[in-house]
Amino acid sequence: MITATETKLPRLLMELPGPQAKKVIEYDAKFMSPSFSREYPLVAKKGHGAIVEDVDGNAFLDFAAGIAVCSTGHCHPKVVEAIQRQAAELIHISGTDFYHHHMPQLAERLVATMPGKEPKKVFFGNSGTEAVEGAIKLARYATKRDKLIAFYGCFHGRTLGSLSLTASKNTQRKHFGALLGGVEHIPFPYAYRCAHGHTNETCGSEILELLEQQMFKRLFAPEEIAAIVIEPIQGEGGFVPAPAFFLQELQRICNRHGIMLIVDEVQSGMGRTGKWWSYEHAGIEPDILCTAKGIASGMPLSAFIAKESVMTWKKGSHGTTYGGNPVCIASALATMDLIEGGYMENARKMGDYIFGRINDWPNRFKVVGDVRGKGLMIGIEIVRDQKTKEKSVDLRDAVINKAFNKGLLLLSAGENSIRVSPPLLIDQEQADFAIKTLEDCFREAEKSI
Ligand SMILES: Cc1ncc(COP(=O)(O)O)c(C=O)c1O
């Protein structure tokens, strides 16, 4: 899938960070917001396929994909070509005021990915948080209700509306004052830490009971609730999949009370789990879907897609200057061609291959508490003690740093998990490298306990 002349595996030339990287890091510290939470000193210069090269010529295997954004890898020639062609023809025209044929073209293709007979409509934005903001507004508009329910551990964005839903780390909310009123959170079905001892398939019935018997009776009457918002696989929260039955029951509850079911597929969508959308594994039909990240291989684009009967708002009720920019859409169309043309199937195949090789990690490595996920959305939870499940942030951070120094890029997720989210084009040799590297890192980390 990547040309033979390009590196497929890491190539480290020096101790990290190298001299050019050090210079950029110092420069950055002078001018850039200190709010970023960079985990290790990668200073990227260029990329191809699943490889990122830094400013000193070191090559890394990228199993982070720019937070699951570079679905088709870095600078795929077809994506680059589509961007260049469109940039030479028309860079911007605002969809709020005028038409551009690319917009309905991408909208039609996105709608076609969603199972279900009901026609759907699309609104384009620039980022995940904007898609969530729009979905909140639409749900409120469509239901004439204002209350919202989200889940502990969820991440839906950092602007003030989506931040009101986000309940991942308190640093993301601290000192930002009052958020949206009428938002409540309930636990997410987190099987590894299930208080009731359930499995991956059965965890969550007590949460549904809490929702119906406590929340609906004591806090919000269901007819006041505009939407329940869920990531079918929590991303930032630790790559934790919700069981299929849980999503199905949630759908039934929403249908019963006229509540919008909003699925946030910003991280889990666009073929990463082997299907276009991770909710498809549960066979449900959400009212509104949010997508971003992998949709345009790195160009800033997001969308929310809603049933036609839901997206009935009037002229002027929502708009955007840049959303659905022609260059981003050209990139998204090329991205969808590639995902459809084999990368989604590859994500399923490589996901199965990787799970087949790492499923027994909790038996082989005492720092690994849990391995979970779907397709190429794989979470590894790091613990100090498998019996007590004591979370270990230090060991998790140590594993990620050691991996970087061996040429493998990973990111953290949740309090103590590692997210494995490579581009969808990886091959077996690259998967084997990542598995071996992680195993070496676990062995080294284990020596410290
Ligand atoms: C599930 C989910 N929703 C929303 C967002 C926010 O996306 P953005 O950072 O593009 O605003 C993220 C980002 O990580 C996400 O993972």
The ligand as an ORCA input file, in Angstrom:
! r2SCAN-3c Opt
* xyz 0 1
  C     -15.240     11.585     20.439
  C     -14.749     12.975     20.223
  N     -15.627     13.967     20.068
  C     -15.241     15.232     19.847
  C     -13.911     15.569     19.813
  C     -13.490     16.987     19.568
  O     -12.897     17.097     18.323
  P     -12.000     18.370     17.940
  O     -10.735     18.272     18.734
  O     -11.789     18.246     16.461
  O     -12.788     19.573     18.299
  C     -12.952     14.570     19.982
  C     -11.519     14.888     19.965
  O     -10.673     14.160     20.382
  C     -13.379     13.236     20.191
  O     -12.508     12.237     20.371
*
